[in-house]
Amino acid sequence: MNFLTIGHRGVMGVEPENTLRSFIAAERAGLDVIELDLHLSKDGALVVMHDALVDRTTDGKGPIAEKTLSELRELDAGRGERIPVFEEVLDAVKAPLHAEIKDVAAARALAEVMHRRDLVARVDVISFHDDALAEIARLVPGVRTALVASRYGPDVVERATAVGATGLVLNIRRLTLETVELARKADLRIIGWVVNTQDHLRLVRALQLDGATTDYPEIKRTGRFTA
């Protein structure tokens, strides 16, 4: 498998994160995979946003879970962009996706879309939450999943295998050779995040990871030449 470059919320370093504009820019820049985040609106729509609150990335305030899709659509998500729903992203870009879910409810909603659109080959599901990964694995046989971790030790490998994950997405600031070796023994793929500098990219390549999640499209170009 070639080294993968994964666009973090699109290319959030240069475009409004988790918007169609950002996802299209990531695809045009040639990034191999696009990462996005999913939450459920008050009326059950699978909307694309990282935070549970709309405050940081829009001109609105309050929890996503307390707003209907119609109310969310009224918000400016940056440069006039609107908050997309997951299926709009599926239609706007052709790239493979890493869909991050925050809870079991989102796992169930995502499972419905994955079955309806036959997405097992296109969408990997990632999460910080073990129970969400276990649920999507139960509902969507054959789905590729990855456990995301920011503060972790070597035990993260055991956590991933316990929920049937096929990969790990790990904070490179805490990544050790011990964890990498344990993951390899467990036949887990490893993605490093967030890789925004040449030093971080060199570390990822030196550890022979399978890919890097980045905020900036330039990593795609330089990643091919960094050993």
Disulfide bonds with the S-S distance in Angstrom:
none
